Amino acid sequence: MSLRSFHLVFIIASVALSLMMAAWGGVTYGTVRGTGWHLVTVVGALVVAGLLAAYLVKFVQKTRELRLD
């Protein structure tokens, strides 16, 4: 596995983890025990997932033209 491939897998896993964290915060906020911090968690995790997704797109665009065979 190349370093580029490992980086892609790592970024995708980080996006997935951020989305799962947002889902957990949303479900917990929707329950009786939910607090404002759970809502902050949802918003923060969604922002992080969006930034990571944008980084992923830029990374793919930049490294597509690099061929280190």
N, C-alpha and C positions, 0 to 999 in steps of 0.2 A: 504494500500500500504506500503510495507516494505521500509526501508531506502535504501536497495540495488536496488529495483525497481525504486524508485524515482531518485536515482543517475544515473541509466541507461537511464531513460527518459530525464533527464537533459543533459547528455552528448550527446545523439542523437539529441536533440533540438539544442544544441550548434554547432554541426557539420553541421546541416541543415542551421542554421543561417550564419555560415561562408561561406558555399557554395553559399547561396543567395547573400551575400556581394560580393563574387568573381564574380558572374554573373552580378551584378549591375555594378561593376567596369569595367568589360569587355565590357558591352554594352555602358557604358558612354565613355570609352576610344575609342571605335570604331566610335563614332560620331565626328562631327566637333569640339565640345567643349572639347573633351577629352584631358587631360594633362598627364604628366608623373606620377603625383600623383595617377591617376586612375590605372595606370599600377602597381604602388607600392601596391595599395590596393588589386589588384587581386593576386599578388604574396604573399603578407602577409596573406590574407584570406585563400589561398590554403595551405600555410604552417601550419597555425593554424588548419585548418580542418584535415590535415594529422596527426598532432601531437595528436589532440583529438581522431581521429580514432585509432591510435596506443595505446593511453591510454585506450580507451574503450576495446580493445582486451585484454590488460594486466589486466584490472579490472575484466573482465568476467572470465579470466583464474584463477585469484587469489581467487575470491569470489565463484567460482563454488564448491570448496572443503569445503567451510565454510557453515555449516548448523546450523543456530541458531533458532531452532523451539521452 
